[in-house]
Amino acid sequence: MAPNTAQVDNPFGLEAFLAQADTVAWGTLIILVVMSLASWYIIFTKLWDQRRVRSDYKEVQKGFWTAGNLRDGMAKLSKDNVFKMVTEDGLRAAQHHEGRLTDQIPLHEWITVSLYRSVDSVTSRLTNGLAVLATTGSTAPFVGLFGTVWGIYNALISISIAGQASLDKIAGPIGEALIMTAIGLFVAVPAVMGYNWLLRRNKDIAEKLKYFTADLHAYLVSGARVETQGAVPAARPAAAPGAAVRK
């Protein structure tokens, strides 16, 4: 006699979960999906922003400090280069240090404040959205756990109504509970990994911005760039015409 090869639907599968899910389960699932989509969107957009800043830094390394003056150096940078924006803010601060400001605020402090605000605007743009990743990574497992608890609650109701703990009565709710836990982890793990990865890359970019602004600050105040110890001195650009720094 040939064995029975009829396929039996998996009561613990995703299809069974979607077919038996109630309003609360669907709401929990939608929340997890939205959190996942938001996490991936932030990860990709922040990676794109970081890639642009890294590309801007490569432009600075190629020819900014070897130009004849700061304005010629800025001309070598692309229009949206963040380091060009920082340089413009520093030059603007140096040009407008006059009048009563000369007596009340030293030149180096005035330029430092301007450069700090400019760099802070760049770093703030890079860190925007990371809080969503941190929140998703910390809360998604608990949202999935809520779905698990709700599934077990439905399983207990099914047992109570049936009067016996038959597998066909509790398989669906238990499958729902297990799937919710898995989805919660699936949402949380990429968010946590993406958050840590982006944070580490932001730290590297912040170091590049700090070194650049330190050189720019030193040049705007003293007319000389601070060279890295042991490095071959690069050509120093002359002060921009019409933008001589006051000492």
N, C-alpha and C positions, 0 to 999 in steps of 0.2 A: 504494500500500500504506500502510495507516494506521500511524503510528509507535507504537512500544511505549510505553504510558503506565503500565505496572505500577509501583507504588510499591515502592521498596526500603527496607528498614529501615536507619535510620542507625546504623552500628556505633560511632559516637562519642557517641551520646546517653545520657541518663540511664537510660533503660530498659535499654539494652544493658549499661551499667555495673552496674546492680543485678542483672541476670541473671547476669553473669559474675564478680561480685565474690566473692572468697574470704573466709575468716575474718578475715585480717589487714585486708583492705580494709573489711569491715563494721565491725570494731572501730575502725578509724581514723575512719570516717564517724560512728559513734555518739559518739565522743569529741568530734568537731567539732560535732555537733548539740547535745550537752549543754553545751558551752562557749557556743554561740550562745544557747541558751535561758537560761542563767544570766546572760549579759551583758544580754540584753533585760529580764530580771526585775529586775536591779539598777538598770538605767537608769530604768525606770518607777517603782520603789519609791523611789529617791532623789529623783526629780523630785517625787513626791508629798510626801515629807518636806520638801523645800525649799519647796514651795508652802505648806505649813502654817506654816513659820517666817516666810515673807514675809507671810502673812496675819496672823500674830501681831504682827509689827512694825507693820503698818498699824493694828491695834487700839491699840498703844501710842501711835502718833502722833495718833490721834483724841482721846484724852482722859486718858491716864494722868497726864501732868505738869500737867494743869489741874485735877486733883481736889483736894479739901480736904486730904487727907493720903495717905500711902502706902497705907494699908489701903483707903481709898476708891478710890484708883487701881487697886489690884489687883482690887477688886470689879468694875471695869469690864471686866476682861479675862476671857476664857473660861477654863474650868477647866483645860484642857491647854495653856494658853499658856506657852511656854518662858520668856518674859520675866517672867511672873508667878512662875515657879519660881525664877528668878535673884533676884528681889526678895525672896521669902520667905527664901532662903538668906542674903541680905545682912542682913535685919532680924534673923534668928535669930542671926547672928554678932555683931551689935551688942548684942543683949540679953544675950548670954552672955559678954561681955568683962568679967570680974569676978574678984575674988579675986587669986590670984598671977599670973594672966595680965596684969593691969594693970601689974605691975612688970616682967615678963619680955618681953611682946610688946606693942608700941604698938597702939592701936586701929586705925589705918589699915592696918597690916600684917596684923592679924587679919582685918579685913574683906576685904582684897585676896586673901588666901589662900582665903577662903570663896567669893568671887566667881569667882576663877580656876578652882576646882574645878567650880563650877556651869556656867560657860561651857564648860569643857573637856569635860564630859559631853555637852553639846549638840553641839559640833563633832565629838566622837568618834562620836556616833550618825550624823551626816551623812556622815562619811568611811568608815564601815563598808561594806565591799563594793567600794570603789573599787580595792583591790588585785587583786580578781578581774578587773576590767576591764583593768587594766594587764597582768596576767599573760596574759589571753586575747589582748590585742592584740599582745603580743610573742611568744607561742608558737604561736598558731593558724597563721601562715604556715609554720612549721617542721613542724607536724603535717601540714598539707597537702602540704608538700614530701616528707615521709616517704611519704605515699600515692603521690606522683608517682614517687619512686624505686622503690617496690614495684611499681608498674604497669610501669615500664620493665624491671624485673627479670623480671616475668612475660612481657613481650614478647620478651625475649631467650631465655627458655626456650622459648617457642612457636616462635621461629625455629630454635633448635637442634633441636627435635623434628621440625619439618617439613623441615629440611634446606635450606630456601630462605626468603627474606624476602618471602613472598607477603602481600599486604595483608589478605587474609581471615584470616590467622593472627595478625597483630599489631594489627589495628584495635581489637579489644576492649581489650587491655591498654593501648594508647596512649590510647584514649578515657578509660579509668579514670584514667590518670595526669593527663591534662589536667583532668578534672573535679575531682580531689582538690585540685589547685592552686587552681582557681577557688573551691571551697568554703572552703578555708583563708583566702583573701583576703576572701571574703564574711563570714566570722566575725570576722576581725581588724579590718577597717576600721570597722564600727559601734562596736566596743569601744573603739578608740582615740579616735574622735570623741566618743563618749559620756563617756569618762574626762576628756578635756580640757574638755568643756562643763560637766560637773558640778563639776569642780575650780574653774573660773572662777566658777560660781554660788556655790559654797561660800565662796570668798574674799569675795564681796560680802556674804554673810550674816555671815561672821566680822567684817567691818568694822562692820556694824550692831550686832552683839553688843558689840563693843569700845566703840563710842560710848555705847551704853546703859549698860554697866557703869561706864564712866568717870563719867557723870553721876550714876549711883546711888551710886558710891563717894564722890564729892565731897559729895553730899547727906547720906549717912549719917555722914560724918566732920565736916563743917562746917555742915550745915544749909542749904547753897545748892547749886544746880545749876550746873555749868559751861555757860555759854551759848556758842554758836558765834559767832565774830566776825562782826559785820554782820547777825546775825539778830535778829528782834524777840524780846525776852525773853518767855518763856512764864511763866505763873503757876506759882509754886513751891508744892508741897504742904507742908503743915505736918507735923511729925513725928507719927507714928502714936501714938494714945493708949496710954499704958502701955508705949511702946517708945522712950522718949527715948534719944538717943545720948549716951553718955558721952564726954567729952573729957579 
